[in-house]
């Protein structure tokens, strides 16, 4: 019992300190972007909601002197609504591991190794879902389901689209709720990259993060002359190689589908988390038929966007 309390207390203290969350988002440049630049969006309630501005306010009017001004019912705000998703991971502890690591220092060392694995798994799985939920995972043998009414977390595969429904808003009828997508099969070019960047940027509300494959990242690097190879200092300080395209940081991810290049805006894509339910340690459970204990950690959240027009991608590039 003393061992159980020691392990549970140590793990609870580690998770509530925020270290586990920090370590998850420090794993890759994309996860770092979601927390450091886009920021986690902590919400409460039955669903995650994102207020959005749809069309223009049509009540604007010019007038002269005593002209009658005409008011109108003009609903310019809508709300994108996203269902909460759940994810869980176990931290296993076998009976033999328990017997071999009964001292305080041994317990801490063992738990750190277990948490390192849990954090790496969590980071990679969320990044994979960000790119590939609704499609084929980049992990061999895994396929994500269609998120509508399912368990997987919808991400860029759904958000960066045109006529599909995202956040309960239909892109077929709401033309402002569409992304810019360039699908020509061709070699990567600086001209086309700039065109998509400009298409998803509106005034000062510009694309600030681009992510692609390792192959296309290296191709982009080769297209730049020496005096164009600038980097983002804050991303580099976080430990990630990067380049600059216009005002956006460019990185690559192992989970980006082949031939694709994404254009993102940290103001308009986020990871929403349910208050009090992110990296929530539920304690250890001990199955009756196993000489082992399992520490359960749960996450409630969902990827969200309040502006698909600020997101874009290119596909079929080489």
N, C-alpha and C positions, 0 to 999 in steps of 0.2 A: 504493500500500500504506500509506503514511504517513497518507493521508486516511482510509482504512478504519479503521486502528487508532485514530486520533483520534476519529472519530465513534463507534465501538463503545465505546471507553473512556469517553467523555463520557456516552453514553446509559446504560451500565452503572452508572456512578457515580451518576447522577441517580436511577435506579430503585432501587438498593440503599440509597440514603439514606432512602427512605420518602417522598420528596416526591411521587412519582407517585401512590402510594396515598392520601396525605393529600389531594391535589388532587381525586381521583376522588370521595372521600366528602364533600368540601366543596361539591360542585356543587349539591346540592339538599337540602332539609330531610329527605327520606326517607332518602337515602344517609347524611346526617349522623347520623340516628337509628341506623342499622345499626352505625356504627362508634363514635360517641361515647357513646351510651346503651346500646344492646344489646351492643356490643363484638363484635369479630371472634372467632370460636371456632376457634383453631388446633388442628388434630388431625393425627394420622398414622393409617396403617392402610389396609386394603382398602376400608373404607366409613366414612362419617361416622356416629357413633352418639350417641344422646342417651338416657341413663338416665332413666326416668320412673317416677313412682309412680302405679299404677293405682287399684285399689279400696282400701278400708280394711283395716287389719290386724285380722282377725277373732279373733285370739288374746286380745284384751283381755277380761278377765272380773273380775267382782266375787266376793269370797269372804269367808268368816268363819272365824277361828281355824284349825283343822286340816283344813279342806276340802281335797280333792285338786284340784290345779290341772291342767288338761288342756292339754297342748301340741298343736300341730297344724302340719302342713306348710302354710304360708300364704305363697305367693309374691306379695309386694306390689310388687316391682320388675319392670318390663319394660324393654325397650330398643327405641327407635325407630331403624330403620336406613335410611340414605339413601345412594344411589349417588353417587359423585363425578361431577361434570360438568366439562367442559372448555370453555374459550373462548379464542380467540386474536385478536390484532389485529396488523396490520403497520404499521410506520412506513416509508413509501416514500421513496426518494431517487433521483431521476432523474440520468442522466449529466450533463445540463445544469446541474442544481442543484449537483452536485458540482463542476463546473468553475467555477461562479460564486461558490462559497463555500469556497474552499480555506484561507482564513485561520482562525485559532483563534476569533476573536470572531464571524466570520461563521457558522462551523459551530454555535457555541452558540446564536446567535440563530435560525438555521434549525431546529435541533433543538427549541428551545423552542416554536416555532410548530407543528411537527409533533406534539409531545407534547401541546400544548394541545388539538389536534384529537382525538388518540387518547384522552385522558383524558375529554373531553366525550362522545365516542362510547361509551366503556366505561360511564360513569356512566349515560347515558340508556338504553343497552341493558339493563343489569342492572336498572334500575328498571322498565323496561317488562316484563321477564320476571317480576319480583317480583309485579306486579299481574296480568299477562295470559297467562303461559305456561299452556297448555291452552285458550287462547281467542284472540280477535282482538287483535292488537297495536293500540296507539293510533297507531302510525306507519302512514301511508297505504300500502296495498298489501302489508303484511306480516302473516302469520299464524303464530302459534306452534303447534308440534305438541303432541300429548299427551305429557307427560313420561315416562310409563311405558315404559321400554325405549328412549326416544328421546334426543335430544341436548340439548333445551332444559331450562332450569333451572326446576323446579317452584317455585311461590310461593304467594301468597295465594289465587289462583283454586282451588288444590287444598287448601291447608291449612285455609282457613276454609270448612268443609263439615260434613256430618253423617254420611252412610252410606258415603262413599267410603273407600278405603284410602290411608293416608298413613304413610310410614315403616314399611311392612310391617304396620301395625296396622289392622284392619278396623273402621270406625266402625259397621257394621251390627250386629256382634256385641258390640263393646265400646262400650257407650253412654256411658261416661265420656270417650271419645275423639271428642267431637262439639263443634262450635262453636255459638254462638247466632246465628241468622240471622233477621232480620225482613224480610219481603218485601212487605208491604202497599203497594199503589200509592196514594200520598198525599203531601201537602205535608210537608216537614220540620217536626218539632215538638220542642220542648225536652223534653216529657214522654217521648216515645219514645226520644230520645237518652239520657236518664237511665236509662230502663228497660234498654236494651241494655248501657250502661256497668255498671250494677249487676249484671247477669246474668253478666258475664265477670270480675267482681271478687270475690275471696274474702278477706275480712279485710283484712290489710295488703297482700296480693298483688293490687294493683289495676291496671286499665288505666292506662297512662301516656302513650299516644300514639294520636292519632286522625288519620286522613288521608282526605280526600274530594276532590271536584272543586272547581274554582274557583267554579262556580255555587252549589254547596251551601255552600261556605265563606262566600261573601258573603251567602247567605240566613241562615246561622247568625248572622253578625255583625249582620244587621238585626234579628234576634229578641232580641238582648241590649239591655238598657237601658244607658245610659252607664256607670253605676257597676258593671256586670258585665263590662266589656270588659278583662279582665286578660290579661297575656301572660307567657310563660315567658322569664325574663331570659337564660338560657344559650342558648336557641334564637335569640333575638333578637340576642345578641352574635355568634353564628355567621353572622348576616346574613339570617335568614329571618323573614318576617312570620308571626305565629302568634297564636292566641287560646287561652284556657283553658276547658275543659269539665270541671267538677268538679276532679279532680286530674290530668287529662290535657292534654297539649299538642296543639292542633289546627292542622294545616297542610293545604295542598292540593297536589296533584300533577297535572301534565299527563297522567299515565299512568293515573289512576284512571278506571275505566269510568264512563260517564254514569249518574247517579242513585245511586251507591254511596257508602257511608261505612263505613270500617273502624275497628275498635277493637282495638288491639294492646297487648301487654305485653312490655317489653324483656327480661324474665327468661325469656320463653318463645318468642321467635322470634329467630333469629340467622342470620348468614351464616357458615357453617363453611368454612374454607380449609385446604387440604392443606399441611402444613408445608414451607416452602421452594419452594412452587409457586404462590405468589400474586405477580402482576406479575413473572414470571420471564423475564428477557431471554435469548433463545437465540442472539443474534448476527445477523449479516446474511447473507442468501442472495442470490445473483446468478444469475437465470435466464439460460440460454445464448442465448435469443432476444430479450432485452430489454436496452436500455441503461439499466439501473436496478438498484438494490439495495433489499432489503426487510428491515428489522429486525423480527424476530418476537418478540412478547411473549405469553406464555401464562398462563392462570389456571386452577387446579384448585380447585373448591369446590362448594358446594351450599347452598341455603337449608334451614334445619332448624327444627323446633319440637319441644318436649318436653311441650307442653300445649295441645291444640286448644281445650279448654274455656275457656282464657283469651283466646281470640280470637273476635271477632264481626264482623258487618257488617249494615248495612241496605241494601236495594236498592229500586229503583223510587221514589226520593224526588225531590221537585221543590221 
